[in-house]
Amino acid sequence: MSRWAPGGALVSMVEVTAATVQCGDVIQLGGRACRVMDLVQLPQGAKRLLFESGELLTIHTRTRLVAVRVRRRR
């Protein structure tokens, strides 16, 4: 599902894994929306996500999360 957000951005809900997560994705964890600020590749395909709040989350290759992805209109 995609929606237009104010400012001309296209917002869509996507399922992310360690292979598809991107900086800027917003993932809801424990009722809080957390924006991915940085990614670190770990052994065996896992990734460590650093959120703007300073929290870290390590996801395994088979972990699946729902995220909001914002694409700016050009």
All heavy atoms as a GROMACS GRO file, in nm:
protein
  568
    1MET      N    1   0.084  -0.116   0.000
    1MET     CA    2   0.000   0.000   0.000
    1MET      C    3   0.088   0.123   0.000
    1MET      O    4   0.182   0.135   0.078
    1MET     CB    5  -0.087  -0.002   0.125
    1MET     CG    6  -0.168   0.121   0.144
    1MET     SD    7  -0.306   0.082   0.248
    1MET     CE    8  -0.288   0.185   0.382
    2SER      N    9   0.059   0.217  -0.088
    2SER     CA   10   0.136   0.341  -0.098
    2SER      C   11   0.044   0.459  -0.076
    2SER      O   12  -0.072   0.457  -0.114
    2SER     CB   13   0.200   0.353  -0.236
    2SER     OG   14   0.291   0.249  -0.256
    3ARG      N   15   0.098   0.562  -0.015
    3ARG     CA   16   0.023   0.684   0.009
    3ARG      C   17   0.113   0.803  -0.018
    3ARG      O   18   0.234   0.796  -0.001
    3ARG     CB   19  -0.024   0.693   0.154
    3ARG     CG   20  -0.122   0.587   0.191
    3ARG     CD   21  -0.170   0.609   0.330
    3ARG     NE   22  -0.256   0.499   0.366
    3ARG     CZ   23  -0.294   0.472   0.488
    3ARG    NH1   24  -0.252   0.544   0.586
    3ARG    NH2   25  -0.373   0.371   0.513
    4TRP      N   26   0.051   0.915  -0.052
    4TRP     CA   27   0.126   1.038  -0.068
    4TRP      C   28   0.132   1.108   0.065
    4TRP      O   29   0.033   1.122   0.135
    4TRP     CB   30   0.059   1.129  -0.171
    4TRP     CG   31   0.079   1.082  -0.310
    4TRP    CD1   32  -0.012   1.017  -0.388
    4TRP    CD2   33   0.198   1.090  -0.387
    4TRP    NE1   34   0.042   0.984  -0.509
    4TRP    CE2   35   0.172   1.029  -0.511
    4TRP    CE3   36   0.324   1.142  -0.364
    4TRP    CZ2   37   0.267   1.020  -0.611
    4TRP    CZ3   38   0.418   1.133  -0.465
    4TRP    CH2   39   0.389   1.073  -0.586
    5ALA      N   40   0.249   1.152   0.102
    5ALA     CA   41   0.269   1.227   0.225
    5ALA      C   42   0.287   1.374   0.190
    5ALA      O   43   0.321   1.408   0.077
    5ALA     CB   44   0.392   1.174   0.298
    6PRO      N   45   0.266   1.463   0.287
    6PRO     CA   46   0.290   1.605   0.261
    6PRO      C   47   0.434   1.626   0.211
    6PRO      O   48   0.526   1.560   0.255
    6PRO     CB   49   0.271   1.671   0.398
    6PRO     CG   50   0.186   1.575   0.474
    6PRO     CD   51   0.220   1.438   0.422
    7GLY      N   52   0.449   1.717   0.119
    7GLY     CA   53   0.582   1.744   0.065
    7GLY      C   54   0.614   1.662  -0.059
    7GLY      O   55   0.725   1.664  -0.108
    8GLY      N   56   0.517   1.586  -0.108
    8GLY     CA   57   0.537   1.511  -0.231
    8GLY      C   58   0.612   1.381  -0.215
    8GLY      O   59   0.666   1.329  -0.312
    9ALA      N   60   0.620   1.326  -0.097
    9ALA     CA   61   0.690   1.199  -0.076
    9ALA      C   62   0.592   1.083  -0.090
    9ALA      O   63   0.476   1.094  -0.053
    9ALA     CB   64   0.754   1.196   0.062
   10LEU      N   65   0.638   0.974  -0.144
   10LEU     CA   66   0.559   0.852  -0.156
   10LEU      C   67   0.594   0.763  -0.038
   10LEU      O   68   0.710   0.728  -0.018
   10LEU     CB   69   0.588   0.780  -0.287
   10LEU     CG   70   0.510   0.652  -0.312
   10LEU    CD1   71   0.361   0.682  -0.324
   10LEU    CD2   72   0.560   0.584  -0.437
   11VAL      N   73   0.494   0.726   0.042
   11VAL     CA   74   0.515   0.645   0.162
   11VAL      C   75   0.454   0.508   0.137
   11VAL      O   76   0.340   0.497   0.094
   11VAL     CB   77   0.448   0.710   0.285
   11VAL    CG1   78   0.463   0.624   0.407
   11VAL    CG2   79   0.506   0.848   0.309
   12SER      N   80   0.531   0.401   0.165
   12SER     CA   81   0.478   0.268   0.147
   12SER      C   82   0.523   0.177   0.262
   12SER      O   83   0.630   0.195   0.318
   12SER     CB   84   0.523   0.209   0.013
   12SER     OG   85   0.662   0.207   0.004
   13MET      N   86   0.438   0.081   0.294
   13MET     CA   87   0.470  -0.021   0.394
   13MET      C   88   0.540  -0.135   0.320
   13MET      O   89   0.491  -0.182   0.218
   13MET     CB   90   0.343  -0.074   0.460
   13MET     CG   91   0.263   0.031   0.533
   13MET     SD   92   0.343   0.088   0.680
   13MET     CE   93   0.316  -0.049   0.789
   14VAL      N   94   0.657  -0.175   0.369
   14VAL     CA   95   0.733  -0.282   0.306
   14VAL      C   96   0.780  -0.380   0.413
   14VAL      O   97   0.796  -0.345   0.529
   14VAL     CB   98   0.856  -0.228   0.229
   14VAL    CG1   99   0.814  -0.143   0.111
   14VAL    CG2  100   0.947  -0.150   0.320
   15GLU      N  101   0.799  -0.504   0.370
   15GLU     CA  102   0.858  -0.604   0.459
   15GLU      C  103   1.009  -0.601   0.434
   15GLU      O  104   1.052  -0.606   0.319
   15GLU     CB  105   0.803  -0.742   0.428
   15GLU     CG  106   0.854  -0.848   0.522
   15GLU     CD  107   0.793  -0.983   0.494
   15GLU    OE1  108   0.847  -1.054   0.408
   15GLU    OE2  109   0.691  -1.015   0.557
   16VAL      N  110   1.087  -0.585   0.541
   16VAL     CA  111   1.232  -0.577   0.526
   16VAL      C  112   1.299  -0.695   0.594
   16VAL      O  113   1.248  -0.749   0.692
   16VAL     CB  114   1.290  -0.444   0.581
   16VAL    CG1  115   1.241  -0.328   0.500
   16VAL    CG2  116   1.260  -0.427   0.727
   17THR      N  117   1.411  -0.735   0.539
   17THR     CA  118   1.496  -0.839   0.595
   17THR      C  119   1.637  -0.780   0.606
   17THR      O  120   1.660  -0.666   0.567
   17THR     CB  121   1.501  -0.963   0.504
   17THR    OG1  122   1.563  -0.926   0.381
   17THR    CG2  123   1.362  -1.019   0.477
   18ALA      N  124   1.731  -0.858   0.653
   18ALA     CA  125   1.869  -0.810   0.662
   18ALA      C  126   1.922  -0.775   0.524
   18ALA      O  127   2.007  -0.688   0.510
   18ALA     CB  128   1.957  -0.916   0.729
   19ALA      N  129   1.871  -0.839   0.420
   19ALA     CA  130   1.919  -0.813   0.285
   19ALA      C  131   1.856  -0.688   0.223
   19ALA      O  132   1.914  -0.627   0.134
   19ALA     CB  133   1.890  -0.933   0.195
   20THR      N  134   1.738  -0.646   0.270
   20THR     CA  135   1.666  -0.537   0.204
   20THR      C  136   1.651  -0.411   0.286
   20THR      O  137   1.605  -0.310   0.234
   20THR     CB  138   1.526  -0.584   0.162
   20THR    OG1  139   1.451  -0.621   0.277
   20THR    CG2  140   1.533  -0.699   0.063
   21VAL      N  141   1.688  -0.413   0.414
   21VAL     CA  142   1.672  -0.294   0.498
   21VAL      C  143   1.762  -0.182   0.446
   21VAL      O  144   1.871  -0.208   0.396
   21VAL     CB  145   1.700  -0.327   0.647
   21VAL    CG1  146   1.845  -0.364   0.670
   21VAL    CG2  147   1.656  -0.213   0.737
   22GLN      N  148   1.714  -0.058   0.456
   22GLN     CA  149   1.789   0.058   0.407
   22GLN      C  150   1.792   0.166   0.513
   22GLN      O  151   1.703   0.176   0.597
   22GLN     CB  152   1.722   0.116   0.282
   22GLN     CG  153   1.712   0.023   0.166
   22GLN     CD  154   1.634   0.085   0.052
   22GLN    OE1  155   1.591   0.199   0.058
   22GLN    NE2  156   1.617   0.008  -0.054
   23CYS      N  157   1.894   0.251   0.504
   23CYS     CA  158   1.898   0.369   0.589
   23CYS      C  159   1.776   0.455   0.556
   23CYS      O  160   1.740   0.469   0.439
   23CYS     CB  161   2.026   0.449   0.566
   23CYS     SG  162   2.172   0.371   0.633
   24GLY      N  163   1.712   0.508   0.658
   24GLY     CA  164   1.593   0.589   0.639
   24GLY      C  165   1.464   0.513   0.661
   24GLY      O  166   1.358   0.575   0.678
   25ASP      N  167   1.468   0.379   0.660
   25ASP     CA  168   1.348   0.300   0.689
   25ASP      C  169   1.302   0.328   0.831
   25ASP      O  170   1.385   0.346   0.921
   25ASP     CB  171   1.374   0.150   0.674
   25ASP     CG  172   1.384   0.104   0.529
   25ASP    OD1  173   1.350   0.182   0.440
   25ASP    OD2  174   1.425  -0.011   0.509
   26VAL      N  175   1.171   0.332   0.852
   26VAL     CA  176   1.115   0.352   0.986
   26VAL      C  177   1.052   0.221   1.028
   26VAL      O  178   0.960   0.172   0.962
   26VAL     CB  179   1.011   0.466   0.986
   26VAL    CG1  180   0.950   0.481   1.124
   26VAL    CG2  181   1.076   0.596   0.942
   27ILE      N  182   1.102   0.164   1.137
   27ILE     CA  183   1.055   0.035   1.188
   27ILE      C  184   0.992   0.058   1.324
   27ILE      O  185   1.050   0.127   1.408
   27ILE     CB  186   1.173  -0.065   1.199
   27ILE    CG1  187   1.236  -0.086   1.062
   27ILE    CG2  188   1.127  -0.197   1.260
   27ILE    CD1  189   1.364  -0.165   1.064
   28GLN      N  190   0.874   0.000   1.345
   28GLN     CA  191   0.807   0.016   1.474
   28GLN      C  192   0.851  -0.097   1.567
   28GLN      O  193   0.833  -0.214   1.538
   28GLN     CB  194   0.655   0.014   1.458
   28GLN     CG  195   0.587   0.043   1.588
   28GLN     CD  196   0.449   0.101   1.567
   28GLN    OE1  197   0.413   0.139   1.458
   28GLN    NE2  198   0.373   0.109   1.673
   29LEU      N  199   0.911  -0.058   1.680
   29LEU     CA  200   0.960  -0.153   1.779
   29LEU      C  201   0.906  -0.114   1.916
   29LEU      O  202   0.929  -0.002   1.961
   29LEU     CB  203   1.113  -0.152   1.784
   29LEU     CG  204   1.185  -0.190   1.654
   29LEU    CD1  205   1.332  -0.158   1.665
   29LEU    CD2  206   1.163  -0.336   1.625
   30GLY      N  207   0.834  -0.204   1.978
   30GLY     CA  208   0.781  -0.176   2.111
   30GLY      C  209   0.689  -0.056   2.116
   30GLY      O  210   0.686   0.017   2.214
   31GLY      N  211   0.616  -0.032   2.007
   31GLY     CA  212   0.524   0.081   2.003
   31GLY      C  213   0.588   0.213   1.965
   31GLY      O  214   0.521   0.315   1.958
   32ARG      N  215   0.720   0.213   1.940
   32ARG     CA  216   0.790   0.336   1.901
   32ARG      C  217   0.839   0.325   1.758
   32ARG      O  218   0.889   0.220   1.717
   32ARG     CB  219   0.912   0.358   1.991
   32ARG     CG  220   0.876   0.399   2.130
   32ARG     CD  221   0.995   0.425   2.216
   32ARG     NE  222   1.107   0.483   2.142
   32ARG     CZ  223   1.226   0.503   2.195
   32ARG    NH1  224   1.248   0.468   2.319
   32ARG    NH2  225   1.324   0.555   2.125
   33ALA      N  226   0.825   0.432   1.684
   33ALA     CA  227   0.877   0.436   1.547
   33ALA      C  228   1.024   0.474   1.552
   33ALA      O  229   1.061   0.576   1.609
   33ALA     CB  230   0.798   0.536   1.465
   34CYS      N  231   1.110   0.389   1.496
   34CYS     CA  232   1.254   0.411   1.499
   34CYS      C  233   1.307   0.420   1.356
   34CYS      O  234   1.284   0.329   1.276
   34CYS     CB  235   1.323   0.296   1.572
   34CYS     SG  236   1.268   0.274   1.741
   35ARG      N  237   1.379   0.528   1.324
   35ARG     CA  238   1.436   0.546   1.191
   35ARG      C  239   1.579   0.493   1.188
   35ARG      O  240   1.661   0.525   1.272
   35ARG     CB  241   1.436   0.693   1.152
   35ARG     CG  242   1.485   0.718   1.010
   35ARG     CD  243   1.482   0.864   0.972
   35ARG     NE  244   1.353   0.925   0.995
   35ARG     CZ  245   1.251   0.923   0.908
   35ARG    NH1  246   1.264   0.862   0.793
   35ARG    NH2  247   1.137   0.982   0.937
   36VAL      N  248   1.608   0.409   1.087
   36VAL     CA  249   1.741   0.350   1.070
   36VAL      C  250   1.837   0.459   1.023
   36VAL      O  251   1.815   0.522   0.920
   36VAL     CB  252   1.738   0.234   0.969
   36VAL    CG1  253   1.878   0.176   0.948
   36VAL    CG2  254   1.642   0.125   1.014
   37MET      N  255   1.944   0.480   1.100
   37MET     CA  256   2.042   0.582   1.067
   37MET      C  257   2.166   0.521   1.002
   37MET      O  258   2.226   0.581   0.914
   37MET     CB  259   2.084   0.657   1.195
   37MET     CG  260   2.175   0.774   1.172
   37MET     SD  261   2.203   0.867   1.322
   37MET     CE  262   2.320   0.760   1.405
   38ASP      N  263   2.205   0.400   1.045
   38ASP     CA  264   2.326   0.336   0.992
   38ASP      C  265   2.310   0.185   0.997
   38ASP      O  266   2.236   0.132   1.079
   38ASP     CB  267   2.448   0.380   1.074
   38ASP     CG  268   2.580   0.348   1.006
   38ASP    OD1  269   2.581   0.328   0.883
   38ASP    OD2  270   2.682   0.344   1.076
   39LEU      N  271   2.381   0.116   0.908
   39LEU     CA  272   2.377  -0.030   0.900
   39LEU      C  273   2.520  -0.083   0.906
   39LEU      O  274   2.610  -0.026   0.846
   39LEU     CB  275   2.317  -0.075   0.767
   39LEU     CG  276   2.175  -0.029   0.736
   39LEU    CD1  277   2.143  -0.054   0.590
   39LEU    CD2  278   2.077  -0.101   0.824
   40VAL      N  279   2.539  -0.193   0.979
   40VAL     CA  280   2.669  -0.259   0.985
   40VAL      C  281   2.649  -0.404   0.945
   40VAL      O  282   2.565  -0.474   1.003
   40VAL     CB  283   2.729  -0.252   1.128
   40VAL    CG1  284   2.860  -0.327   1.135
   40VAL    CG2  285   2.747  -0.108   1.171
   41GLN      N  286   2.724  -0.448   0.843
   41GLN     CA  287   2.718  -0.587   0.798
   41GLN      C  288   2.789  -0.676   0.898
   41GLN      O  289   2.900  -0.646   0.940
   41GLN     CB  290   2.784  -0.601   0.660
   41GLN     CG  291   2.774  -0.739   0.602
   41GLN     CD  292   2.634  -0.776   0.562
   41GLN    OE1  293   2.567  -0.701   0.494
   41GLN    NE2  294   2.588  -0.891   0.605
   42LEU      N  295   2.724  -0.786   0.938
   42LEU     CA  296   2.781  -0.882   1.031
   42LEU      C  297   2.802  -1.015   0.959
   42LEU      O  298   2.751  -1.036   0.849
   42LEU     CB  299   2.688  -0.901   1.151
   42LEU     CG  300   2.662  -0.776   1.235
   42LEU    CD1  301   2.557  -0.804   1.341
   42LEU    CD2  302   2.790  -0.726   1.299
   43PRO      N  303   2.875  -1.108   1.022
   43PRO     CA  304   2.897  -1.240   0.959
   43PRO      C  305   2.766  -1.312   0.930
   43PRO      O  306   2.666  -1.293   0.999
   43PRO     CB  307   2.978  -1.316   1.063
   43PRO     CG  308   3.042  -1.211   1.147
   43PRO     CD  309   2.946  -1.096   1.149
   44GLN      N  310   2.769  -1.396   0.827
   44GLN     CA  311   2.658  -1.482   0.787
   44GLN      C  312   2.533  -1.404   0.746
   44GLN      O  313   2.421  -1.452   0.761
   44GLN     CB  314   2.626  -1.583   0.897
   44GLN     CG  315   2.744  -1.672   0.929
   44GLN     CD  316   2.717  -1.767   1.043
   44GLN    OE1  317   2.618  -1.754   1.113
   44GLN    NE2  318   2.807  -1.860   1.064
   45GLY      N  319   2.549  -1.283   0.696
   45GLY     CA  320   2.437  -1.208   0.640
   45GLY      C  321   2.356  -1.126   0.737
   45GLY      O  322   2.263  -1.057   0.696
   46ALA      N  323   2.387  -1.132   0.865
   46ALA     CA  324   2.312  -1.053   0.964
   46ALA      C  325   2.352  -0.906   0.952
   46ALA      O  326   2.456  -0.873   0.894
   46ALA     CB  327   2.340  -1.104   1.104
   47LYS      N  328   2.268  -0.817   1.005
   47LYS     CA  329   2.300  -0.674   1.007
   47LYS      C  330   2.266  -0.615   1.142
   47LYS      O  331   2.172  -0.657   1.208
   47LYS     CB  332   2.222  -0.598   0.900
   47LYS     CG  333   2.278  -0.621   0.762
   47LYS     CD  334   2.233  -0.517   0.666
   47LYS     CE  335   2.295  -0.547   0.530
   47LYS     NZ  336   2.214  -0.497   0.422
   48ARG      N  337   2.346  -0.515   1.181
   48ARG     CA  338   2.319  -0.439   1.303
   48ARG      C  339   2.266  -0.304   1.260
   48ARG      O  340   2.330  -0.233   1.183
   48ARG     CB  341   2.444  -0.425   1.388
   48ARG     CG  342   2.416  -0.347   1.516
   48ARG     CD  343   2.529  -0.357   1.615
   48ARG     NE  344   2.538  -0.497   1.658
   48ARG     CZ  345   2.652  -0.560   1.681
   48ARG    NH1  346   2.766  -0.499   1.667
   48ARG    NH2  347   2.652  -0.685   1.720
   49LEU      N  348   2.147  -0.270   1.308
   49LEU     CA  349   2.084  -0.143   1.274
   49LEU      C  350   2.109  -0.044   1.386
   49LEU      O  351   2.090  -0.075   1.503
   49LEU     CB  352   1.933  -0.160   1.256
   49LEU     CG  353   1.885  -0.277   1.169
   49LEU    CD1  354   1.734  -0.279   1.165
   49LEU    CD2  355   1.942  -0.270   1.032
   50LEU      N  356   2.150   0.077   1.350
   50LEU     CA  357   2.164   0.186   1.446
   50LEU      C  358   2.053   0.284   1.417
   50LEU      O  359   2.040   0.332   1.304
   50LEU     CB  360   2.300   0.254   1.433
   50LEU     CG  361   2.320   0.380   1.516
   50LEU    CD1  362   2.314   0.349   1.665
   50LEU    CD2  363   2.451   0.448   1.481
   51PHE      N  364   1.971   0.312   1.519
   51PHE     CA  365   1.858   0.404   1.503
   51PHE      C  366   1.898   0.544   1.546
   51PHE      O  367   1.995   0.564   1.619
   51PHE     CB  368   1.739   0.354   1.585
   51PHE     CG  369   1.686   0.221   1.539
   51PHE    CD1  370   1.707   0.107   1.613
   51PHE    CD2  371   1.617   0.211   1.420
   51PHE    CE1  372   1.658  -0.016   1.572
   51PHE    CE2  373   1.568   0.088   1.376
   51PHE     CZ  374   1.589  -0.025   1.452
   52GLU      N  375   1.822   0.643   1.499
   52GLU     CA  376   1.848   0.783   1.535
   52GLU      C  377   1.848   0.804   1.686
   52GLU      O  378   1.916   0.892   1.736
   52GLU     CB  379   1.746   0.874   1.469
   52GLU     CG  380   1.767   0.890   1.320
   52GLU     CD  381   1.664   0.981   1.257
   52GLU    OE1  382   1.559   1.009   1.319
   52GLU    OE2  383   1.689   1.025   1.144
   53SER      N  384   1.773   0.724   1.758
   53SER     CA  385   1.764   0.736   1.904
   53SER      C  386   1.888   0.682   1.974
   53SER      O  387   1.901   0.694   2.096
   53SER     CB  388   1.640   0.661   1.954
   53SER     OG  389   1.652   0.523   1.922
   54GLY      N  390   1.979   0.617   1.898
   54GLY     CA  391   2.100   0.560   1.956
   54GLY      C  392   2.087   0.412   1.990
   54GLY      O  393   2.185   0.349   2.028
   55GLU      N  394   1.969   0.356   1.975
   55GLU     CA  395   1.948   0.214   2.005
   55GLU      C  396   2.003   0.128   1.891
   55GLU      O  397   2.009   0.171   1.776
   55GLU     CB  398   1.799   0.186   2.023
   55GLU     CG  399   1.741   0.260   2.142
   55GLU     CD  400   1.590   0.256   2.144
   55GLU    OE1  401   1.529   0.278   2.038
   55GLU    OE2  402   1.535   0.232   2.252
   56LEU      N  403   2.041   0.006   1.925
   56LEU     CA  404   2.092  -0.091   1.829
   56LEU      C  405   1.998  -0.210   1.821
   56LEU      O  406   1.940  -0.250   1.922
   56LEU     CB  407   2.230  -0.141   1.870
   56LEU     CG  408   2.344  -0.041   1.868
   56LEU    CD1  409   2.467  -0.103   1.933
   56LEU    CD2  410   2.375   0.000   1.726
   57LEU      N  411   1.986  -0.267   1.702
   57LEU     CA  412   1.910  -0.390   1.684
   57LEU      C  413   1.985  -0.476   1.585
   57LEU      O  414   2.023  -0.430   1.477
   57LEU     CB  415   1.770  -0.360   1.628
   57LEU     CG  416   1.684  -0.482   1.594
   57LEU    CD1  417   1.644  -0.556   1.721
   57LEU    CD2  418   1.562  -0.442   1.515
   58THR      N  419   2.012  -0.600   1.622
   58THR     CA  420   2.077  -0.694   1.532
   58THR      C  421   1.971  -0.787   1.475
   58THR      O  422   1.893  -0.846   1.550
   58THR     CB  423   2.184  -0.776   1.607
   58THR    OG1  424   2.279  -0.686   1.664
   58THR    CG2  425   2.255  -0.872   1.514
   59ILE      N  426   1.968  -0.797   1.342
   59ILE     CA  427   1.869  -0.885   1.279
   59ILE      C  428   1.940  -0.995   1.203
   59ILE      O  429   2.042  -0.974   1.138
   59ILE     CB  430   1.770  -0.808   1.188
   59ILE    CG1  431   1.841  -0.733   1.076
   59ILE    CG2  432   1.686  -0.713   1.269
   59ILE    CD1  433   1.744  -0.667   0.978
   60HIS      N  434   1.887  -1.114   1.215
   60HIS     CA  435   1.936  -1.235   1.151
   60HIS      C  436   1.890  -1.235   1.006
   60HIS      O  437   1.798  -1.161   0.969
   60HIS     CB  438   1.879  -1.356   1.227
   60HIS     CG  439   1.932  -1.487   1.182
   60HIS    ND1  440   1.874  -1.558   1.082
   60HIS    CD2  441   2.039  -1.559   1.223
   60HIS    CE1  442   1.942  -1.671   1.063
   60HIS    NE2  443   2.042  -1.673   1.148
   61THR      N  444   1.947  -1.318   0.924
   61THR     CA  445   1.910  -1.323   0.782
   61THR      C  446   1.764  -1.361   0.761
   61THR      O  447   1.705  -1.320   0.662
   61THR     CB  448   1.999  -1.422   0.706
   61THR    OG1  449   1.991  -1.550   0.770
   61THR    CG2  450   2.142  -1.376   0.703
   62ARG      N  451   1.704  -1.436   0.852
   62ARG     CA  452   1.565  -1.477   0.836
   62ARG      C  453   1.465  -1.388   0.909
   62ARG      O  454   1.345  -1.413   0.903
   62ARG     CB  455   1.548  -1.622   0.881
   62ARG     CG  456   1.617  -1.718   0.785
   62ARG     CD  457   1.595  -1.859   0.827
   62ARG     NE  458   1.679  -1.886   0.944
   62ARG     CZ  459   1.688  -2.002   1.005
   62ARG    NH1  460   1.618  -2.104   0.961
   62ARG    NH2  461   1.766  -2.018   1.108
   63THR      N  462   1.512  -1.285   0.976
   63THR     CA  463   1.423  -1.192   1.046
   63THR      C  464   1.345  -1.110   0.945
   63THR      O  465   1.401  -1.060   0.848
   63THR     CB  466   1.504  -1.096   1.136
   63THR    OG1  467   1.579  -1.172   1.229
   63THR    CG2  468   1.414  -1.000   1.210
   64ARG      N  469   1.214  -1.095   0.968
   64ARG     CA  470   1.130  -1.014   0.880
   64ARG      C  471   1.057  -0.911   0.965
   64ARG      O  472   0.994  -0.945   1.065
   64ARG     CB  473   1.027  -1.101   0.807
   64ARG     CG  474   1.091  -1.202   0.716
   64ARG     CD  475   0.988  -1.269   0.628
   64ARG     NE  476   1.046  -1.373   0.545
   64ARG     CZ  477   1.120  -1.351   0.438
   64ARG    NH1  478   1.148  -1.229   0.401
   64ARG    NH2  479   1.169  -1.450   0.368
   65LEU      N  480   1.068  -0.785   0.925
   65LEU     CA  481   1.004  -0.675   0.996
   65LEU      C  482   0.925  -0.592   0.896
   65LEU      O  483   0.957  -0.588   0.777
   65LEU     CB  484   1.108  -0.585   1.063
   65LEU     CG  485   1.202  -0.651   1.163
   65LEU    CD1  486   1.315  -0.556   1.199
   65LEU    CD2  487   1.125  -0.691   1.287
   66VAL      N  488   0.823  -0.522   0.944
   66VAL     CA  489   0.747  -0.431   0.860
   66VAL      C  490   0.801  -0.291   0.884
   66VAL      O  491   0.822  -0.250   0.998
   66VAL     CB  492   0.596  -0.437   0.891
   66VAL    CG1  493   0.521  -0.333   0.812
   66VAL    CG2  494   0.543  -0.576   0.861
   67ALA      N  495   0.826  -0.218   0.775
   67ALA     CA  496   0.883  -0.084   0.785
   67ALA      C  497   0.805   0.011   0.695
   67ALA      O  498   0.737  -0.031   0.602
   67ALA     CB  499   1.030  -0.085   0.745
   68VAL      N  500   0.818   0.138   0.724
   68VAL     CA  501   0.766   0.242   0.637
   68VAL      C  502   0.885   0.297   0.559
   68VAL      O  503   0.987   0.332   0.617
   68VAL     CB  504   0.700   0.356   0.718
   68VAL    CG1  505   0.660   0.471   0.628
   68VAL    CG2  506   0.581   0.302   0.796
   69ARG      N  507   0.872   0.300   0.428
   69ARG     CA  508   0.979   0.351   0.344
   69ARG      C  509   0.927   0.475   0.272
   69ARG      O  510   0.821   0.474   0.212
   69ARG     CB  511   1.022   0.246   0.243
   69ARG     CG  512   1.143   0.287   0.163
   69ARG     CD  513   1.204   0.170   0.090
   69ARG     NE  514   1.273   0.083   0.186
   69ARG     CZ  515   1.305  -0.043   0.162
   69ARG    NH1  516   1.276  -0.095   0.047
   69ARG    NH2  517   1.367  -0.116   0.255
   70VAL      N  518   1.005   0.582   0.280
   70VAL     CA  519   0.968   0.709   0.218
   70VAL      C  520   1.055   0.731   0.097
   70VAL      O  521   1.178   0.724   0.106
   70VAL     CB  522   0.986   0.826   0.317
   70VAL    CG1  523   0.949   0.957   0.250
   70VAL    CG2  524   0.903   0.804   0.442
   71ARG      N  525   0.991   0.753  -0.016
   71ARG     CA  526   1.066   0.787  -0.139
   71ARG      C  527   1.031   0.930  -0.176
   71ARG      O  528   0.914   0.964  -0.193
   71ARG     CB  529   1.027   0.693  -0.252
   71ARG     CG  530   1.076   0.554  -0.231
   71ARG     CD  531   1.064   0.470  -0.356
   71ARG     NE  532   0.958   0.512  -0.444
   71ARG     CZ  533   0.881   0.428  -0.512
   71ARG    NH1  534   0.896   0.300  -0.499
   71ARG    NH2  535   0.788   0.474  -0.592
   72ARG      N  536   1.131   1.011  -0.190
   72ARG     CA  537   1.111   1.151  -0.227
   72ARG      C  538   1.076   1.163  -0.374
   72ARG      O  539   1.129   1.090  -0.457
   72ARG     CB  540   1.238   1.234  -0.200
   72ARG     CG  541   1.277   1.232  -0.057
   72ARG     CD  542   1.195   1.330   0.020
   72ARG     NE  543   1.232   1.321   0.161
   72ARG     CZ  544   1.150   1.346   0.258
   72ARG    NH1  545   1.028   1.381   0.234
   72ARG    NH2  546   1.190   1.337   0.383
   73ARG      N  547   0.985   1.252  -0.405
   73ARG     CA  548   0.949   1.278  -0.543
   73ARG      C  549   1.054   1.367  -0.606
   73ARG      O  550   1.095   1.466  -0.548
   73ARG     CB  551   0.812   1.345  -0.549
   73ARG     CG  552   0.747   1.332  -0.681
   73ARG     CD  553   0.605   1.369  -0.670
   73ARG     NE  554   0.588   1.500  -0.734
   73ARG     CZ  555   0.479   1.568  -0.730
   73ARG    NH1  556   0.378   1.527  -0.660
   73ARG    NH2  557   0.470   1.683  -0.790
   74ARG      N  558   1.100   1.333  -0.724
   74ARG     CA  559   1.204   1.413  -0.792
   74ARG      C  560   1.146   1.500  -0.899
   74ARG      O  561   1.053   1.477  -0.961
   74ARG     CB  562   1.308   1.322  -0.852
   74ARG     CG  563   1.381   1.246  -0.747
   74ARG     CD  564   1.481   1.155  -0.808
   74ARG     NE  565   1.533   1.070  -0.702
   74ARG     CZ  566   1.617   0.974  -0.721
   74ARG    NH1  567   1.660   0.947  -0.841
   74ARG    NH2  568   1.660   0.902  -0.622
   0.00000   0.00000   0.00000
